[in-house]
């Protein structure tokens, strides 16, 4: 599996990965994270993806994109950082390639080290069985704070690098 920089030309591919994830989660009855509607059919979500292509990274396996990671700024519900950081804006991996998400998080860590920042942060959906929070914890992140947006529970996590 390789990681390469993405860009504007990859938006439809990323939307496909997100649509796949929404479909998979909805089929499991796990609609709290991203709902039931495909990202590609929601103009607001499409624009959110387009806005994050300047620091987009894609995992490829045998020439097929199997994961995507966007680095950027913390979302509005997350307190601003007091130290230099890299923020994982979103991460998605295909079930056809287990390990794509972890490979992309490893790349985020490499980027953070190369940029000389002090930490990596991410926020994620904390509902249902807490599986997404557990995934990030298993990838080395530590929970640091919680928040809610309406009835959507969120968790902030970080990896301290210094």
C-alpha positions in Angstrom: 0.0 0.0 0.0 1.4 3.4 -1.0 0.3 6.9 0.2 0.3 9.7 -2.4 -0.8 13.3 -2.3 -4.3 13.9 -3.6 -5.9 16.9 -5.1 -9.0 18.4 -6.8 -9.0 15.6 -9.4 -9.6 13.1 -6.6 -12.8 14.6 -5.1 -15.1 12.1 -6.9 -13.0 9.2 -5.7 -13.0 10.4 -2.1 -16.8 10.9 -2.3 -17.1 7.3 -3.5 -15.2 6.1 -0.5 -17.4 8.2 1.8 -20.6 7.0 0.1 -19.4 3.4 0.6 -18.8 4.0 4.3 -22.2 5.6 4.7 -23.8 2.7 3.0 -21.9 0.2 5.1 -22.6 2.0 8.4 -26.3 2.4 7.5 -26.6 -1.3 6.7 -25.3 -2.1 10.2 -27.9 0.3 11.7 -25.1 2.8 12.6 -26.5 6.0 11.2 -25.5 8.4 14.0 -22.1 9.2 12.5 -22.8 10.2 9.0 -26.6 9.5 8.5 -28.0 7.5 5.6 -27.6 9.8 2.6 -24.6 9.6 0.4 -22.0 12.4 0.6 -22.1 12.8 -3.1 -25.7 13.8 -3.1 -25.3 16.5 -0.5 -23.9 19.8 -2.0 -22.7 21.0 1.5 -20.7 17.8 2.1 -19.4 17.9 -1.5 -18.1 21.4 -0.9 -16.6 20.4 2.5 -14.6 17.7 0.7 -13.5 20.1 -2.1 -12.3 22.6 0.5 -9.9 20.0 2.0 -7.9 19.0 -1.1 -4.9 21.2 -0.3 -3.6 18.6 2.2 -5.2 15.5 1.0 -3.5 12.1 1.1 -4.7 8.9 -0.6 -3.8 5.3 0.2 -3.6 3.1 -2.9 -3.4 -0.6 -3.3 -2.6 -2.1 -6.7 -3.5 1.3 -8.3 -6.9 1.6 -6.5 -7.6 4.3 -4.0 -8.6 2.5 -0.8 -8.4 5.3 1.8 -8.3 9.1 2.1 -7.1 11.5 4.8 -7.4 15.3 4.9 -5.2 17.4 7.2 -6.3 20.9 8.1 -7.7 23.0 10.9 -9.7 21.9 13.9 -13.4 22.1 13.5 -15.4 24.9 15.2 -16.4 22.8 18.2 -12.8 21.9 19.1 -10.8 24.4 21.2 -8.0 26.0 19.2 -4.5 24.6 19.7 -2.0 26.3 22.0 0.9 24.4 20.3 1.8 23.7 16.6 -0.2 20.7 15.4 -1.5 18.7 12.5 -5.3 18.2 12.6 -6.9 15.2 11.0 -10.0 16.7 9.4 -11.3 13.4 8.2 -10.3 9.9 7.5 -12.0 7.1 5.5 -10.9 3.7 4.4 -12.4 1.0 2.2 -13.4 -2.3 3.7 -11.7 -3.9 0.7 -8.3 -2.9 2.1 -8.1 -3.4 5.9 -5.3 -1.2 7.3 -5.8 1.7 4.9 -6.9 4.0 7.8 -3.9 3.0 10.0 -1.5 3.5 7.1 -2.9 7.0 6.5 -2.6 7.8 10.2 1.0 6.6 10.1 1.5 9.0 7.2 0.0 11.9 9.2 2.5 11.2 12.0 5.3 11.3 9.4 4.0 14.6 8.1 3.7 16.0 11.6 7.3 15.0 12.4 8.6 16.4 9.1 6.8 19.7 9.8 8.1 19.8 13.4 4.8 20.1 15.1 4.1 19.1 18.7 1.0 16.9 18.2 -1.7 15.4 16.0 -5.3 15.9 16.9 -8.6 14.5 15.6 -12.2 14.6 16.6 -14.6 11.8 15.8 -18.1 10.4 16.4 -18.3 9.0 20.0 -21.7 7.4 19.8 -23.0 3.9 19.3 -20.6 1.5 20.9 -17.6 3.9 20.9 -15.9 1.8 18.2 -14.5 4.8 16.3 -13.0 6.2 19.5 -11.5 2.8 20.2 -10.0 2.7 16.7 -8.2 5.9 17.3 -7.0 4.8 20.8 -5.7 1.6 19.2 -3.8 3.8 16.8 -2.0 5.6 19.6 -4.4 8.6 20.3 -5.4 9.6 23.8 -8.9 11.0 24.5 -8.6 14.6 25.7 -12.1 16.1 25.6 -15.7 15.5 24.6 -18.3 17.8 23.0 -21.8 17.5 21.4 -23.3 19.2 18.4 -27.0 18.9 18.7 -27.4 15.2 19.6 -24.1 14.2 17.9 -21.5 13.1 20.5 -17.9 13.9 19.7 -14.5 13.0 21.1 -11.3 14.9 20.7 -8.1 12.8 20.7 -4.4 13.5 20.3 -1.0 12.1 20.0 1.7 14.2 21.7 4.9 14.2 19.7 7.1 16.4 21.9 
